[in-house]
Amino acid sequence: MAIKAELAELVEEQIGIEVTENDIERPDRHADFAYPCMAASSELGKNPRDIAEDLSNNIEADIIESMEVAGPGYLNFHLDRGKYAEKIDNELNSEAFGVEQKDDKVLVEFSCPNLAKPMHIGHLRNNFLGDSIQRIMRFVGHDVTSENYIGDWGTKHGQVIYAFKKWGSMEEFEEDPMAHMYELYVKLHDKASEEDKRKSREWSKKIEEGDEEAVELWEMFREATIEHNESEYERMGISFDRVTGESVVAEEAQEVIEEGLEKGIFQEDEDGSIYVEFEKEELPSTVVKRDDGSTLYLSRDVANIRKREREGFDQNLYIVANEQDLHFQQLFAIAERFGIEIHSEHISYGMLHLQDGSISSSKGNIITFREVMDESVEKASEIEGRDIDNDEAVGLGALKYANLSVSRPKDISFS
């Protein structure tokens, strides 16, 4: 705290009326600082010199060596030079030096993996960008909440349940939950018939309807995924203020659909699906509710923005790759039509591609975070003459640099 602000606070505590650092003067001589008690005289109904006398008898602070009453009612402060120098030195060496606390509440959403799939190299850029942004915003004084809004709702989770019911083994699941879930996910996409797809959608609908077996399996897969990812985040040095998911706003998404229909924001198609048009914004129309009654993540995202506005956030930041640029343009256009005023922004970035093709979780064409992290640590251990004797830290630092040193809009080719 600046010295003038600290002195103002000391005076305010004693006289009980507002005193700001602008009320503290810096005389040319006779004192280091001074407070003119004449300013408080009329409000307190007391003689200025009496106010100054009371203050000089009651104010105590290490940085003040002495005080004296002068003139018509000035309280002069003489500082303890040693204590003052120590205070300045501590402030200069503080991590918060130069930071001015902001009044705004900021939500930073990043990572947001889907259930039943391991984190892979395609997630690294998001995790490192999101963590860097939330750390920087905290450092410059924003009130930040970091949120991992996991993809735990929708058709893909019906697919995992159906695959588990058809091919799964509880014994294999208990041995390595993530490996077994992902194996089933890839197997379904590799071998799925039209009948398999239909039954997967049925399981998705059962989750939304609260079917006991469907919800029990969904919760089992959800908890296993979160537990697996916690160890990955710990290794990355990343933590979140809260972990939520699409399931939290699934019910409100249905309310959003009904309200949108009433307000004319959405329209109903002949097949019973609900859609929205963007003629003004010159964007393609899109479905917000399927003909089977299930919601899509666009409608759930609208519900989530409303939730965050109710929570009092001033800024709502999404760290998501540029493949979702259109989604966020549509999302923000819908939010505006609903009268949602929270400032929302999509912080977009380029994709990471493998040199021999695109990353595809459904095809099993991924390199997991664990694989690339282990290799990075191994490479770090082979470096001679390092200043840092910590293979894990060097390996992680190399991965962070590889992702953060590239201009954000540019794609990255991984070999």
TIMI-853747 format. One record per residue (C-alpha): residue number from 0; x, y, z. Coordinates in nm, 3 decimals. Layout:
BEGIN
REC   pos        px        py        pz
REC   NUM         X         Y         Z
...
This chain:
BEGIN
REC   pos        px        py        pz
REC     0     0.000     0.000     0.000
REC     1     0.130     0.350    -0.087
REC     2     0.239     0.555     0.213
REC     3    -0.021     0.829     0.156
REC     4    -0.295     0.568     0.132
REC     5    -0.171     0.403     0.452
REC     6    -0.169     0.734     0.642
REC     7    -0.518     0.814     0.511
REC     8    -0.641     0.478     0.637
REC     9    -0.489     0.540     0.982
REC    10    -0.662     0.879     1.007
REC    11    -0.994     0.742     0.881
REC    12    -0.991     0.466     1.143
REC    13    -0.969     0.729     1.418
REC    14    -1.214     0.996     1.301
REC    15    -1.471     0.769     1.136
REC    16    -1.520     0.965     0.814
REC    17    -1.379     0.899     0.470
REC    18    -1.019     1.007     0.418
REC    19    -0.842     0.940     0.088
REC    20    -0.476     0.959    -0.008
REC    21    -0.558     1.284    -0.189
REC    22    -0.633     1.437     0.152
REC    23    -0.278     1.368     0.270
REC    24    -0.044     1.653     0.179
REC    25     0.332     1.652     0.114
REC    26     0.472     1.976     0.271
REC    27     0.785     2.139     0.135
REC    28     0.935     2.149     0.484
REC    29     0.873     2.079     0.854
REC    30     0.723     1.732     0.792
REC    31     0.722     1.435     0.557
REC    32     0.342     1.430     0.527
REC    33     0.052     1.622     0.680
REC    34    -0.323     1.590     0.722
REC    35    -0.524     1.919     0.732
REC    36    -0.787     1.855     1.000
REC    37    -0.978     2.165     0.887
REC    38    -1.136     1.946     0.618
REC    39    -1.302     1.728     0.884
REC    40    -1.384     2.006     1.130
REC    41    -1.732     2.095     1.003
REC    42    -1.839     1.733     0.963
REC    43    -1.715     1.635     1.310
REC    44    -1.820     1.962     1.477
REC    45    -1.482     1.998     1.648
REC    46    -1.196     2.245     1.645
REC    47    -0.931     2.138     1.387
REC    48    -0.647     2.157     1.641
REC    49    -0.844     1.938     1.883
REC    50    -0.891     1.681     1.607
REC    51    -0.517     1.692     1.533
REC    52    -0.432     1.650     1.903
REC    53    -0.662     1.347     1.933
REC    54    -0.508     1.190     1.625
REC    55    -0.151     1.246     1.745
REC    56    -0.235     1.075     2.075
REC    57    -0.406     0.771     1.919
REC    58    -0.242     0.685     1.587
REC    59     0.019     0.410     1.611
REC    60     0.225     0.274     1.322
REC    61     0.580     0.140     1.284
REC    62     0.662     0.373     0.995
REC    63     0.574     0.687     1.198
REC    64     0.853     0.816     1.418
REC    65     0.662     1.115     1.556
REC    66     0.363     1.346     1.501
REC    67     0.298     1.710     1.590
REC    68     0.013     1.959     1.565
REC    69     0.091     2.271     1.363
REC    70    -0.082     2.591     1.252
REC    71    -0.461     2.609     1.248
REC    72    -0.501     2.231     1.258
REC    73    -0.240     2.035     1.065
REC    74    -0.124     1.695     1.184
REC    75     0.239     1.658     1.074
REC    76     0.388     1.312     1.022
REC    77     0.761     1.237     1.056
REC    78     0.854     0.896     0.920
REC    79     1.095     0.642     1.064
REC    80     1.345     0.630     0.776
REC    81     1.462     0.279     0.853
REC    82     1.111     0.134     0.874
REC    83     1.005     0.329     0.565
REC    84     1.303     0.196     0.366
REC    85     1.225    -0.159     0.483
REC    86     0.863    -0.120     0.375
REC    87     0.964     0.004     0.029
REC    88     1.213    -0.280    -0.009
REC    89     0.945    -0.538     0.081
REC    90     0.700    -0.387    -0.167
REC    91     0.957    -0.377    -0.447
REC    92     1.033    -0.745    -0.393
REC    93     0.670    -0.848    -0.362
REC    94     0.515    -1.054    -0.644
REC    95     0.222    -0.812    -0.638
REC    96     0.437    -0.500    -0.687
REC    97     0.275    -0.266    -0.937
REC    98    -0.051    -0.462    -0.942
REC    99    -0.373    -0.266    -0.910
REC   100    -0.665    -0.482    -0.801
REC   101    -0.955    -0.469    -1.047
REC   102    -1.322    -0.474    -0.954
REC   103    -1.428    -0.715    -1.228
REC   104    -1.494    -1.087    -1.191
REC   105    -1.353    -1.292    -1.477
REC   106    -1.439    -1.651    -1.571
REC   107    -1.169    -1.827    -1.774
REC   108    -1.286    -2.156    -1.924
REC   109    -1.025    -2.392    -2.062
REC   110    -0.925    -2.757    -2.105
REC   111    -1.282    -2.903    -2.105
REC   112    -1.203    -3.262    -2.214
REC   113    -1.475    -3.510    -2.307
REC   114    -1.551    -3.819    -2.103
REC   115    -1.394    -4.156    -2.174
REC   116    -1.102    -4.021    -2.378
REC   117    -0.745    -3.965    -2.255
REC   118    -0.583    -3.626    -2.288
REC   119    -0.354    -3.613    -2.589
REC   120    -0.114    -3.370    -2.753
REC   121    -0.408    -3.185    -2.907
REC   122    -0.513    -3.078    -2.556
REC   123    -0.174    -2.937    -2.461
REC   124    -0.203    -2.603    -2.638
REC   125    -0.541    -2.536    -2.480
REC   126    -0.422    -2.630    -2.132
REC   127    -0.103    -2.424    -2.150
REC   128    -0.270    -2.121    -2.313
REC   129    -0.561    -2.124    -2.070
REC   130    -0.340    -2.162    -1.766
REC   131    -0.108    -1.882    -1.885
REC   132    -0.399    -1.646    -1.951
REC   133    -0.564    -1.705    -1.614
REC   134    -0.230    -1.663    -1.433
REC   135    -0.156    -1.336    -1.616
REC   136    -0.504    -1.200    -1.545
REC   137    -0.470    -1.284    -1.176
REC   138    -0.128    -1.119    -1.164
REC   139    -0.254    -0.790    -1.308
REC   140    -0.530    -0.775    -1.048
REC   141    -0.844    -0.938    -1.191
REC   142    -1.067    -1.153    -0.970
REC   143    -1.033    -1.473    -1.173
REC   144    -1.219    -1.803    -1.154
REC   145    -1.071    -2.078    -1.372
REC   146    -1.321    -2.341    -1.480
REC   147    -1.284    -2.682    -1.637
REC   148    -1.622    -2.723    -1.810
REC   149    -1.603    -3.087    -1.912
REC   150    -1.798    -3.237    -2.200
REC   151    -2.005    -3.482    -1.996
REC   152    -2.340    -3.470    -2.178
REC   153    -2.474    -3.559    -2.521
REC   154    -2.469    -3.837    -2.778
REC   155    -2.107    -3.946    -2.728
REC   156    -2.181    -4.062    -2.376
REC   157    -2.464    -4.281    -2.498
REC   158    -2.211    -4.433    -2.737
REC   159    -1.974    -4.522    -2.453
REC   160    -2.254    -4.678    -2.248
REC   161    -2.379    -4.880    -2.544
REC   162    -2.027    -4.998    -2.627
REC   163    -1.971    -5.098    -2.263
REC   164    -2.299    -5.290    -2.254
REC   165    -2.209    -5.470    -2.581
REC   166    -1.836    -5.539    -2.543
REC   167    -1.727    -5.407    -2.204
REC   168    -1.581    -5.585    -1.904
REC   169    -1.612    -5.456    -1.549
REC   170    -1.292    -5.641    -1.463
REC   171    -1.098    -5.459    -1.737
REC   172    -1.263    -5.130    -1.643
REC   173    -1.155    -5.161    -1.280
REC   174    -0.800    -5.251    -1.386
REC   175    -0.756    -4.943    -1.611
REC   176    -1.076    -4.737    -1.651
REC   177    -0.949    -4.488    -1.910
REC   178    -0.780    -4.748    -2.130
REC   179    -1.092    -4.965    -2.137
REC   180    -1.335    -4.677    -2.199
REC   181    -1.124    -4.544    -2.483
REC   182    -1.080    -4.891    -2.635
REC   183    -1.459    -4.930    -2.644
REC   184    -1.508    -4.581    -2.787
REC   185    -1.270    -4.651    -3.077
REC   186    -1.416    -4.999    -3.133
REC   187    -1.768    -4.861    -3.164
REC   188    -1.662    -4.601    -3.419
REC   189    -1.468    -4.864    -3.613
REC   190    -1.741    -5.128    -3.621
REC   191    -2.065    -4.934    -3.565
REC   192    -2.361    -5.030    -3.781
REC   193    -2.668    -4.812    -3.826
REC   194    -2.836    -5.022    -3.558
REC   195    -2.545    -4.955    -3.320
REC   196    -2.579    -4.583    -3.383
REC   197    -2.952    -4.596    -3.319
REC   198    -2.908    -4.781    -2.991
REC   199    -2.634    -4.538    -2.886
REC   200    -2.876    -4.249    -2.936
REC   201    -3.132    -4.435    -2.726
REC   202    -2.884    -4.455    -2.439
REC   203    -2.810    -4.083    -2.474
REC   204    -3.182    -4.012    -2.447
REC   205    -3.204    -4.238    -2.141
REC   206    -2.935    -4.031    -1.968
REC   207    -3.133    -3.710    -2.032
REC   208    -3.454    -3.877    -1.908
REC   209    -3.285    -3.991    -1.586
REC   210    -3.297    -4.366    -1.649
REC   211    -3.143    -4.531    -1.341
REC   212    -2.905    -4.769    -1.520
REC   213    -2.798    -4.510    -1.777
REC   214    -2.727    -4.248    -1.511
REC   215    -2.538    -4.498    -1.294
REC   216    -2.307    -4.594    -1.582
REC   217    -2.268    -4.231    -1.691
REC   218    -2.166    -4.130    -1.336
REC   219    -1.917    -4.419    -1.321
REC   220    -1.752    -4.311    -1.647
REC   221    -1.760    -3.944    -1.544
REC   222    -1.589    -4.004    -1.210
REC   223    -1.327    -4.231    -1.371
REC   224    -1.246    -3.968    -1.634
REC   225    -1.216    -3.686    -1.381
REC   226    -0.992    -3.896    -1.155
REC   227    -0.768    -3.990    -1.449
REC   228    -0.739    -3.630    -1.565
REC   229    -0.656    -3.499    -1.218
REC   230    -0.324    -3.685    -1.230
REC   231    -0.254    -3.535    -1.574
REC   232    -0.327    -3.180    -1.455
REC   233    -0.107    -3.233    -1.150
REC   234     0.180    -3.329    -1.378
REC   235     0.117    -3.019    -1.593
REC   236     0.113    -2.796    -1.285
REC   237    -0.244    -2.689    -1.358
REC   238    -0.532    -2.654    -1.114
REC   239    -0.885    -2.519    -1.146
REC   240    -1.103    -2.318    -0.912
REC   241    -1.395    -2.533    -1.012
REC   242    -1.477    -2.834    -1.230
REC   243    -1.827    -2.836    -1.377
REC   244    -1.976    -2.975    -1.696
REC   245    -2.252    -2.959    -1.951
REC   246    -2.464    -3.182    -1.726
REC   247    -2.493    -2.896    -1.475
REC   248    -2.693    -2.686    -1.722
REC   249    -2.868    -2.967    -1.914
REC   250    -3.204    -2.897    -1.748
REC   251    -3.176    -2.521    -1.798
REC   252    -3.094    -2.583    -2.165
REC   253    -3.447    -2.720    -2.206
REC   254    -3.580    -2.399    -2.049
REC   255    -3.368    -2.197    -2.291
REC   256    -3.530    -2.383    -2.582
REC   257    -3.883    -2.313    -2.456
REC   258    -3.807    -1.947    -2.388
REC   259    -3.639    -1.911    -2.726
REC   260    -3.947    -2.048    -2.900
REC   261    -4.175    -1.811    -2.708
REC   262    -3.960    -1.510    -2.797
REC   263    -3.926    -1.608    -3.161
REC   264    -3.550    -1.659    -3.131
REC   265    -3.587    -2.025    -3.230
REC   266    -3.817    -2.195    -3.479
REC   267    -3.960    -2.546    -3.492
REC   268    -3.904    -2.756    -3.803
REC   269    -4.153    -3.001    -3.953
REC   270    -3.966    -3.298    -3.805
REC   271    -3.994    -3.150    -3.453
REC   272    -3.635    -3.028    -3.426
REC   273    -3.567    -2.671    -3.312
REC   274    -3.334    -2.444    -3.508
REC   275    -3.212    -2.084    -3.521
REC   276    -3.137    -1.863    -3.819
REC   277    -2.874    -1.588    -3.843
REC   278    -2.974    -1.378    -4.142
REC   279    -2.859    -1.052    -3.980
REC   280    -2.520    -1.198    -3.884
REC   281    -2.487    -1.379    -4.220
REC   282    -2.410    -1.707    -4.047
REC   283    -2.550    -2.051    -4.134
REC   284    -2.857    -2.168    -3.943
REC   285    -2.813    -2.448    -3.693
REC   286    -3.014    -2.692    -3.483
REC   287    -3.038    -2.634    -3.106
REC   288    -3.261    -2.933    -3.025
REC   289    -3.289    -3.262    -3.214
REC   290    -3.612    -3.418    -3.333
REC   291    -3.580    -3.679    -3.054
REC   292    -3.594    -3.401    -2.793
REC   293    -3.227    -3.405    -2.692
REC   294    -3.034    -3.079    -2.662
REC   295    -2.706    -2.990    -2.831
REC   296    -2.403    -2.828    -2.675
REC   297    -2.494    -2.494    -2.835
REC   298    -2.816    -2.474    -2.632
REC   299    -2.630    -2.590    -2.322
REC   300    -2.369    -2.318    -2.378
REC   301    -2.645    -2.055    -2.392
REC   302    -2.776    -2.184    -2.059
REC   303    -2.423    -2.171    -1.917
REC   304    -2.371    -1.806    -2.017
REC   305    -2.696    -1.718    -1.839
REC   306    -2.576    -1.908    -1.532
REC   307    -2.245    -1.720    -1.530
REC   308    -2.422    -1.386    -1.562
REC   309    -2.638    -1.477    -1.259
REC   310    -2.319    -1.561    -1.070
REC   311    -2.203    -1.202    -1.121
REC   312    -1.917    -1.250    -1.367
REC   313    -1.827    -0.943    -1.573
REC   314    -1.614    -1.126    -1.829
REC   315    -1.660    -1.474    -1.970
REC   316    -1.355    -1.601    -2.162
REC   317    -1.342    -1.921    -2.367
REC   318    -1.003    -2.070    -2.461
REC   319    -1.101    -2.292    -2.755
REC   320    -0.937    -2.383    -3.088
REC   321    -1.032    -2.207    -3.410
REC   322    -1.229    -2.507    -3.536
REC   323    -1.504    -2.374    -3.307
REC   324    -1.499    -2.015    -3.438
REC   325    -1.842    -2.052    -3.602
REC   326    -1.990    -2.207    -3.289
REC   327    -1.895    -1.907    -3.078
REC   328    -2.017    -1.658    -3.337
REC   329    -2.354    -1.833    -3.325
REC   330    -2.347    -1.862    -2.945
REC   331    -2.279    -1.493    -2.888
REC   332    -2.545    -1.394    -3.142
REC   333    -2.804    -1.605    -2.955
REC   334    -2.691    -1.466    -2.619
REC   335    -2.741    -1.112    -2.748
REC   336    -3.096    -1.196    -2.858
REC   337    -3.169    -1.328    -2.509
REC   338    -3.050    -0.996    -2.363
REC   339    -2.748    -1.151    -2.190
REC   340    -2.511    -0.864    -2.111
REC   341    -2.203    -1.039    -1.972
REC   342    -1.899    -0.969    -2.192
REC   343    -1.810    -1.298    -2.359
REC   344    -1.504    -1.354    -2.574
REC   345    -1.366    -1.650    -2.766
REC   346    -0.986    -1.660    -2.744
REC   347    -0.917    -1.870    -3.050
REC   348    -0.596    -2.047    -3.147
REC   349    -0.461    -2.268    -3.426
REC   350    -0.488    -2.645    -3.429
REC   351    -0.212    -2.896    -3.364
REC   352    -0.172    -3.153    -3.642
REC   353     0.033    -3.467    -3.674
REC   354     0.265    -3.465    -3.974
REC   355     0.118    -3.794    -4.095
REC   356    -0.245    -3.685    -4.055
REC   357    -0.505    -3.525    -3.828
REC   358    -0.554    -3.619    -3.467
REC   359    -0.868    -3.832    -3.436
REC   360    -0.983    -3.974    -3.103
REC   361    -1.256    -4.182    -3.266
REC   362    -1.002    -4.351    -3.497
REC   363    -0.746    -4.401    -3.220
REC   364    -0.501    -4.174    -3.400
REC   365    -0.364    -3.989    -3.098
REC   366    -0.045    -3.947    -2.897
REC   367    -0.142    -3.925    -2.532
REC   368    -0.014    -3.658    -2.298
REC   369     0.155    -3.926    -2.088
REC   370     0.346    -4.059    -2.388
REC   371     0.476    -3.721    -2.502
REC   372     0.549    -3.607    -2.146
REC   373     0.744    -3.924    -2.067
REC   374     0.948    -3.883    -2.386
REC   375     1.012    -3.516    -2.310
REC   376     1.138    -3.604    -1.962
REC   377     1.358    -3.879    -2.104
REC   378     1.510    -3.635    -2.356
REC   379     1.568    -3.385    -2.075
REC   380     1.760    -3.647    -1.874
REC   381     2.003    -3.687    -2.165
REC   382     2.102    -3.318    -2.168
REC   383     2.441    -3.260    -2.006
REC   384     2.547    -2.949    -1.816
REC   385     2.194    -2.831    -1.734
REC   386     2.137    -2.554    -1.481
REC   387     1.816    -2.722    -1.358
REC   388     1.858    -3.069    -1.209
REC   389     1.493    -3.170    -1.249
REC   390     1.405    -3.378    -1.554
REC   391     1.030    -3.340    -1.501
REC   392     1.048    -2.959    -1.483
REC   393     1.273    -2.935    -1.790
REC   394     1.052    -3.174    -1.987
REC   395     0.735    -2.985    -1.897
REC   396     0.901    -2.653    -1.972
REC   397     0.998    -2.776    -2.317
REC   398     0.639    -2.876    -2.394
REC   399     0.508    -2.542    -2.271
REC   400     0.760    -2.349    -2.477
REC   401     0.682    -2.553    -2.789
REC   402     0.314    -2.463    -2.756
REC   403     0.330    -2.105    -2.626
REC   404     0.614    -1.977    -2.843
REC   405     0.410    -2.018    -3.163
REC   406     0.184    -1.725    -3.259
REC   407    -0.162    -1.808    -3.125
REC   408    -0.354    -1.805    -3.459
REC   409    -0.103    -2.035    -3.631
REC   410    -0.139    -2.412    -3.654
REC   411     0.133    -2.636    -3.513
REC   412     0.270    -2.941    -3.694
REC   413     0.383    -3.212    -3.452
REC   414     0.644    -3.467    -3.552
